[in-house]
Each structure stands twice: as structure tokens, then as C-alpha cells.
Amino acid sequence: MNVMMRRAVIATAAVSMALSMAACGKAGDDKKTSAGSGDTKSIGLLLPENASSTRYESFDKPFIEAKVAALCPDCKVKYSNAEGSASKQKQQFDTLIAEGVKVIILDAFDATSTQSWVKEAADKGVKVVAYDRLATGPVAAYVSFDNEKVGELQGQALVDALGAKAADSNVVMINGDEADPNAAFFKSGAHKVLDGKVKKVVYEASGEWKPTVAGQKIGTAITSLGKDGFQAVYSANDGMAAAIITQLKASGINVPVGGQDAGIDAIQRIVTGDQAYTIYKAYKPLADSAAELAVNLLQGKDVKGVASSTVDSATDKAIPAKLLDPKVVTKANVKDTVIADGLYKVADICTGDYATACTAAGLQ
């Protein structure tokens, strides 16, 4: 081969190699951005906070992780907690998308703020399962409890706690965070029962799901209404109920207070008589349903086998949904609810100072 021919072969090979490398580079770029590519073995899990309720770290997270592992042994759950910050949760959501996660279970801290991020995710082929709270935007599925029914149960339990005095009783309501659509359902359901069955709701405010805020609001109610100005307190959850009860005790006030979430401290307060009731939303069925929906979406399966109902959000219609039934827990049925379901053992509840009250309540 002469010199000219060798130069031509080398030049042709160089061009061919350059084109091949460019093609490889482009293919790699496409893999990162294509809706069909990404992490097909990971499910994102974003929970909202860990200050006002212990449920997320103690129940939701481990139950979801266990169910995902059972349904898809080689799948991984990528978990983050927003710690009460909508902006932090948005960063966590964006990180999951950047990592190529194709399915995200989202319990939105501020469900009204998610529309743009959920839409952006959907445009990239990322499916979002709205968990517990109905996030705005085109979510692929939703799993929660019938939250208006939760409020109705709360309202009726408070009426039952008042007994024959209900019709002559004034009630203070400390509601959840107005940014949480569930809080509106709880409030609506509670009013549906309380209005007409009690004398009057004489003070109503948002406790923002924060015990400190709830404590401040009940303090304002006491100052405004006086120690005898109300006969019961509706609290939207147990964390706020704990702070409310502390403030009432400090003021020498003993009235029925109810909450929601069935935290172990709330069950202990119920056993001692400090709290009238809580609402038990069985976390395992909720978590199991969310995990099943997420795995089905990850594997390209239809979600309607799990999500047999539909709901409408503020932005979207006919979202596939699974809605579970809540239960009221009082001192009379602790054994038949949270203990019977295996949520807690008697030994978990009846520790130290609670032993005597547990014996009186027939738990041991």
C-alpha cells in the first residue's frame, strides 16, 4: 500500500471512530432524558413530616418498604422526609426525577403546591401515587381513607363523649393545616355531625398540624371564652390534642378532647382518661395498597385492580383511587382495635405509670 492510500485509510478510520463516539454520546444522553429510560427498579417515597406525628417513621415507611420488597424483591425504595417543609419536599421530588426514578409515592406536605411538579413529572413519564393526601396535578392513582368520614367519626365521638350534655355544650375546634386538603375534609365531616347536635362551635382556628400552634390557639380560646366557656375540644390530630390537653390541665379545665392517628401516646392518654378518643386509620392496609399501586405502575400494569374507585382533585377528574375505612378508638375498644390488629402490644401501652390505668381498663 502506497503512502497516499495509507493516509486515506487512516483518515477514514478516524472519521468513522469520531462518528461512532458521537453516536455513543448521543445515545447516552438520550438514555438520561428519554421517558422510556431511567431507574426501573426504584420507587421514590416522600413523606411530609415527623414532628407532629410519629406514624410516618414508625409505620408508613417500614410497611411500604416491606410490601414493595415482597412484591418486587429486586426493587428499592428511595426515601426522604420533608420535615414539615414544602420547599424541601420539592427538592426531594426533583432529585428523584433527576435520578431517573419512574414512580413516586408522594404524601404532600402542601398538596395545593404540587400541581406544576406533578405535571412536569408526568410529562417525563414519571407516575405519581398520591398517598394519604390528594396532591394536585395529574397523579396516576390515590390511596387514602374516606377523610370526610374520618371527620364525621371525630364529631360523633365527641358528641358521644359529651353524652346527655351534648345539646347544651359549646365546642372549640382546632383544625388541621389549611394547605392540607384532608384537613378540609376532616373539618367538613366534623361540622356535619356537630352542627345541630351541640349548642355551638364557639371558637375555631387552624392548629397547622403543629402542637405548639395548637397549644397557643387553645390558650387564646381559654382567655377569650373563660374556663367555663366551652365543654369539649375537637382536635384534628393527636399531636395537637396532646398540647391542648396540657394547656387545659394547666388551666384547671377537664373537658373531652379527641384527636386522630392512634399514636401510642394517644392510646395511653385514652387509657388514663385524659383523651376521649382517637381515629385509627390502619396504616398497614394503606401502605400495602400504595406499594401495590407503585409496583403495578413500575411494571406497566393496570392500577384499577387496586384502585377501584375514583376521586376528583382541585385540578383533575376521575383519578383512580382506593379509599379505606377508619375506626374510632375509645377506652372501651382499645383491645378490639389497635391491639387486636397487632398495631400495639399490651406491653407497649401499659408501661410504668400506665400500668394501673391499664388494669382498670381491663387490658391486663
C-alpha positions as CSV (number, residue, x, y, z in Angstrom):
1,M,0.0,0.0,0.0
2,N,1.5,3.4,-1.0
3,V,1.7,6.4,1.3
4,M,-1.4,8.2,-0.2
5,M,-3.6,5.1,0.3
6,R,-2.4,4.6,3.9
7,R,-3.3,8.2,4.7
8,A,-6.7,7.8,3.2
9,V,-7.4,4.6,5.2
10,I,-6.3,6.3,8.5
11,A,-8.4,9.4,7.8
12,T,-11.5,7.2,7.0
13,A,-11.0,5.2,10.2
14,A,-10.6,8.4,12.3
15,V,-13.8,9.9,10.9
16,S,-15.6,6.6,11.5
17,M,-14.4,6.4,15.1
18,A,-15.4,10.1,15.7
19,L,-18.9,9.4,14.4
20,S,-19.2,6.3,16.5
21,M,-18.1,8.1,19.6
22,A,-20.6,10.9,18.9
23,A,-23.3,8.4,18.4
24,C,-22.5,6.7,21.7
25,G,-22.5,10.0,23.4
26,K,-25.9,10.9,22.0
27,A,-27.3,7.5,22.9
28,G,-26.1,8.1,26.5
29,D,-27.7,11.5,26.6
30,D,-31.0,10.1,25.2
31,K,-31.0,7.4,27.8
32,K,-30.9,10.0,30.6
33,T,-33.7,12.1,29.2
34,S,-36.0,9.6,27.4
35,A,-39.3,9.0,29.1
36,G,-38.8,5.3,28.4
37,S,-35.5,5.1,30.2
38,G,-34.5,5.6,33.8
39,D,-34.4,3.7,37.1
40,T,-36.9,0.9,36.6
41,K,-36.1,-0.8,39.9
42,S,-36.6,2.1,42.3
43,I,-39.7,3.6,43.8
44,G,-39.5,7.1,45.4
45,L,-41.2,7.6,48.8
46,L,-41.7,11.1,50.0
47,L,-43.4,11.6,53.4
48,P,-44.3,15.0,54.8
49,E,-43.1,15.5,58.4
50,N,-42.0,13.8,61.6
51,A,-42.7,16.4,64.3
52,S,-46.5,16.3,65.0
53,S,-47.0,12.6,64.3
54,T,-44.8,9.6,64.9
55,R,-46.7,7.5,62.4
56,Y,-44.7,8.2,59.3
57,E,-41.3,6.8,60.5
58,S,-42.9,4.1,62.8
59,F,-45.5,2.7,60.4
60,D,-45.9,4.1,56.9
61,K,-42.2,3.9,55.8
62,P,-41.4,0.4,57.1
63,F,-44.8,-1.0,55.9
64,I,-44.3,0.4,52.4
65,E,-40.7,-0.8,52.2
66,A,-41.8,-4.3,53.3
67,K,-44.6,-4.6,50.8
68,V,-42.5,-3.4,47.9
69,A,-39.8,-6.0,48.8
70,A,-42.5,-8.7,48.9
71,L,-44.0,-7.7,45.5
72,C,-40.7,-6.9,43.8
73,P,-37.6,-8.4,45.6
74,D,-35.1,-6.6,43.4
75,C,-36.8,-3.2,43.8
76,K,-35.5,-0.5,46.1
77,V,-37.4,2.3,47.9
78,K,-35.7,5.7,47.9
79,Y,-37.0,7.5,50.9
80,S,-36.9,11.1,52.1
81,N,-38.9,13.1,54.7
82,A,-39.8,16.7,54.1
83,E,-39.6,17.5,57.8
84,G,-42.5,20.0,57.5
85,S,-41.1,21.9,54.5
86,A,-42.9,22.2,51.2
87,S,-39.7,23.6,49.5
88,K,-37.6,20.8,50.9
89,Q,-40.1,18.2,49.6
90,K,-39.9,19.8,46.1
91,Q,-36.1,19.5,46.2
92,Q,-36.5,15.8,47.2
93,F,-39.0,15.3,44.4
94,D,-36.7,16.9,41.8
95,T,-33.8,14.8,43.0
96,L,-35.8,11.6,42.4
97,I,-36.7,12.6,38.9
98,A,-33.0,13.6,38.2
99,E,-32.0,10.1,39.4
100,G,-34.4,8.5,36.8
101,V,-37.0,7.2,39.3
102,K,-40.1,6.4,37.3
103,V,-42.7,6.0,40.2
104,I,-43.0,8.2,43.2
105,I,-45.3,7.7,46.3
106,L,-46.0,11.3,47.4
107,D,-47.6,12.3,50.7
108,A,-47.5,16.0,50.0
109,F,-46.8,18.4,52.9
110,D,-48.6,21.1,50.9
111,A,-50.9,19.4,48.5
112,T,-52.0,22.7,46.9
113,S,-48.5,23.4,45.7
114,T,-47.8,20.2,43.8
115,Q,-49.7,20.8,40.5
116,S,-46.7,22.0,38.5
117,W,-44.2,19.4,39.7
118,V,-46.6,16.5,39.3
119,K,-47.4,17.7,35.7
120,E,-43.7,18.1,34.9
121,A,-43.1,14.6,36.2
122,A,-46.0,13.2,34.1
123,D,-44.6,14.9,31.0
124,K,-41.4,13.0,31.6
125,G,-43.2,9.7,32.1
126,V,-42.9,9.6,35.9
127,K,-46.0,8.3,37.7
128,V,-47.1,9.7,41.0
129,V,-49.1,7.9,43.6
130,A,-50.8,10.4,45.9
131,Y,-50.6,8.9,49.4
132,D,-53.0,9.9,52.2
133,R,-53.3,13.4,50.9
134,L,-54.6,14.1,47.4
135,A,-51.9,16.1,45.7
136,T,-52.9,18.5,42.9
137,G,-51.8,17.7,39.4
138,P,-52.2,14.6,37.2
139,V,-51.5,11.9,39.7
140,A,-51.7,8.3,38.4
141,A,-53.5,7.0,41.5
142,Y,-54.6,7.9,45.0
143,V,-54.8,5.9,48.2
144,S,-56.2,7.2,51.5
145,F,-59.1,6.9,53.8
146,D,-62.6,8.4,53.4
147,N,-61.5,11.6,55.0
148,E,-64.9,13.2,55.3
149,K,-66.0,10.1,57.1
150,V,-62.9,10.5,59.4
151,G,-64.3,13.9,60.4
152,E,-67.8,12.5,60.9
153,L,-66.4,9.9,63.2
154,Q,-64.5,12.5,65.1
155,G,-67.6,14.7,65.5
156,Q,-69.8,11.8,66.6
157,A,-67.1,10.5,69.1
158,L,-67.0,14.0,70.7
159,V,-70.9,14.0,70.9
160,D,-70.8,10.6,72.4
161,A,-68.2,11.7,75.0
162,L,-70.4,14.6,76.0
163,G,-73.4,12.2,76.3
164,A,-76.6,13.8,77.5
165,K,-74.9,17.2,77.9
166,A,-74.1,17.5,74.2
167,A,-77.1,19.6,73.2
168,D,-76.1,22.2,75.8
169,S,-72.4,22.1,75.2
170,N,-70.1,24.7,73.4
171,V,-67.2,23.3,71.4
172,V,-63.8,24.6,70.5
173,M,-62.4,23.3,67.2
174,I,-58.7,23.2,66.4
175,N,-58.4,22.2,62.8
176,G,-55.5,21.0,60.7
177,D,-53.4,22.9,58.3
178,E,-55.4,24.7,55.6
179,A,-52.8,23.8,53.0
180,D,-53.8,20.1,53.5
181,P,-56.9,19.1,51.6
182,N,-57.5,16.3,54.2
183,A,-57.9,19.0,56.9
184,A,-60.8,20.5,55.0
185,F,-62.5,17.0,54.7
186,F,-62.0,16.4,58.5
187,K,-63.4,19.8,59.3
188,S,-66.4,19.4,56.9
189,G,-67.2,15.9,58.3
190,A,-67.0,17.1,61.9
191,H,-69.2,20.0,61.3
192,K,-71.7,17.8,59.6
193,V,-72.2,16.0,62.9
194,L,-71.5,18.7,65.4
195,D,-73.8,21.4,63.9
196,G,-77.2,20.7,65.3
197,K,-76.0,18.2,67.9
198,V,-74.1,20.6,70.1
199,K,-75.1,24.0,71.3
200,K,-72.5,25.9,69.3
201,V,-68.9,25.9,67.9
202,V,-67.8,29.0,69.9
203,Y,-64.1,29.2,68.7
204,E,-62.5,27.7,65.6
205,A,-58.9,28.0,64.4
206,S,-56.2,26.2,62.5
207,G,-53.5,24.4,64.5
208,E,-51.5,23.9,61.4
209,W,-50.7,20.3,62.5
210,K,-48.3,21.8,65.0
211,P,-48.6,21.1,68.7
212,T,-47.1,24.4,69.6
213,V,-49.6,26.3,67.5
214,A,-52.5,24.2,68.8
215,G,-51.4,25.0,72.3
216,Q,-51.3,28.7,71.6
217,K,-54.8,28.6,70.0
218,I,-56.4,26.8,72.9
219,G,-54.7,29.3,75.2
220,T,-56.4,32.1,73.1
221,A,-59.7,30.3,73.4
222,I,-59.4,30.0,77.2
223,T,-58.6,33.7,77.5
224,S,-61.5,34.7,75.2
225,L,-64.2,32.3,76.5
226,G,-63.2,31.7,80.1
227,K,-62.7,28.4,81.9
228,D,-66.4,27.6,81.7
229,G,-67.0,28.9,78.2
230,F,-66.7,25.5,76.4
231,Q,-67.4,21.9,77.3
232,A,-65.3,20.0,74.7
233,V,-62.5,20.4,72.2
234,Y,-62.2,18.9,68.8
235,S,-58.6,18.5,67.7
236,A,-57.8,17.4,64.2
237,N,-55.0,15.1,65.3
238,D,-53.4,13.5,68.3
239,G,-50.2,15.6,68.3
240,M,-52.2,18.8,68.7
241,A,-54.5,17.1,71.2
242,A,-51.5,16.4,73.4
243,A,-50.6,20.1,73.6
244,I,-54.2,21.1,74.0
245,I,-54.7,18.7,77.0
246,T,-51.5,20.0,78.6
247,Q,-52.8,23.6,78.3
248,L,-56.3,22.6,79.6
249,K,-54.7,20.8,82.6
250,A,-52.6,23.9,83.4
251,S,-55.7,26.0,83.5
252,G,-57.7,23.5,85.6
253,I,-60.1,22.6,82.8
254,N,-61.3,19.0,82.4
255,V,-63.3,18.5,79.2
256,P,-63.4,15.8,76.5
257,V,-60.7,16.2,73.8
258,G,-60.4,13.9,70.8
259,G,-57.8,13.5,68.0
260,Q,-56.7,11.3,65.2
261,D,-53.9,9.0,64.2
262,A,-53.9,6.4,67.1
263,G,-50.3,7.2,68.1
264,I,-49.2,5.2,71.1
265,D,-49.1,8.2,73.4
266,A,-52.7,9.0,72.4
267,I,-53.7,5.4,73.3
268,Q,-52.1,5.9,76.6
269,R,-53.9,9.1,77.2
270,I,-57.2,7.4,76.3
271,V,-56.4,4.6,78.8
272,T,-55.8,7.2,81.6
273,G,-58.9,9.2,80.6
274,D,-57.0,12.3,79.5
275,Q,-58.1,11.9,75.9
276,A,-61.6,10.8,74.9
277,Y,-60.9,9.1,71.6
278,T,-58.7,8.9,68.5
279,I,-59.3,7.8,65.0
280,Y,-57.5,4.6,64.0
281,K,-56.6,4.5,60.3
282,A,-55.0,1.1,59.8
283,Y,-51.6,2.1,58.4
284,K,-50.7,-1.4,57.0
285,P,-53.6,-1.7,54.5
286,L,-52.9,1.9,53.4
287,A,-49.2,1.3,53.0
288,D,-49.8,-2.1,51.3
289,S,-52.1,-0.5,48.8
290,A,-49.7,2.3,48.0
291,A,-46.9,-0.2,47.5
292,E,-49.0,-2.4,45.2
293,L,-50.1,0.6,43.1
294,A,-46.5,1.8,42.8
295,V,-45.2,-1.7,41.8
296,N,-48.0,-2.1,39.3
297,L,-47.2,1.3,37.7
298,L,-43.5,0.4,37.7
299,Q,-44.2,-2.8,35.9
300,G,-46.7,-1.3,33.5
301,K,-49.8,-3.0,35.0
302,D,-53.3,-1.6,35.3
303,V,-54.0,0.0,38.7
304,K,-57.7,-0.5,38.6
305,G,-57.4,-3.9,40.3
306,V,-56.3,-2.0,43.4
307,A,-57.9,1.5,42.9
308,S,-61.5,0.5,42.1
309,S,-63.0,4.0,42.9
310,T,-62.3,7.4,41.5
311,V,-62.0,10.9,43.1
312,D,-61.7,14.4,41.8
313,S,-58.9,16.8,42.9
314,A,-58.8,20.6,42.6
315,T,-57.1,20.1,39.2
316,D,-58.0,16.7,37.8
317,K,-61.0,14.4,37.5
318,A,-61.7,10.7,37.8
319,I,-58.4,9.8,39.5
320,P,-58.2,6.1,40.2
321,A,-58.5,5.7,44.0
322,K,-58.6,3.3,46.8
323,L,-60.4,4.6,49.9
324,L,-60.2,2.7,53.2
325,D,-62.5,2.8,56.3
326,P,-61.3,4.4,59.6
327,K,-62.4,3.3,63.1
328,V,-63.0,5.2,66.4
329,V,-60.9,4.1,69.4
330,T,-62.1,4.8,72.9
331,K,-61.1,3.2,76.2
332,A,-63.9,0.6,75.7
333,N,-62.4,-0.8,72.5
334,V,-58.6,-0.4,72.6
335,K,-58.3,-4.2,72.9
336,D,-60.6,-4.8,70.0
337,T,-58.9,-2.3,67.6
338,V,-55.2,-1.4,67.9
339,I,-54.3,-4.4,70.0
340,A,-56.4,-6.9,68.0
341,D,-54.9,-5.6,64.8
342,G,-51.3,-6.0,66.1
343,L,-50.5,-2.3,65.9
344,Y,-49.5,-2.3,69.5
345,K,-49.0,-4.9,72.2
346,V,-50.4,-4.5,75.7
347,A,-46.8,-4.3,76.9
348,D,-46.2,-1.3,74.6
349,I,-49.1,0.6,76.1
350,C,-49.1,-0.4,79.7
351,T,-45.6,0.8,80.7
352,G,-44.6,2.4,84.0
353,D,-47.2,5.0,85.1
354,Y,-49.9,3.5,82.8
355,A,-49.9,0.0,84.4
356,T,-52.6,0.8,86.9
357,A,-54.9,2.5,84.4
358,C,-54.4,-0.4,82.0
359,T,-55.5,-2.8,84.8
360,A,-58.6,-0.7,85.4
361,A,-59.4,-0.6,81.7
362,G,-59.1,-4.4,81.5
363,L,-56.1,-4.5,79.3
364,Q,-54.0,-6.6,81.7
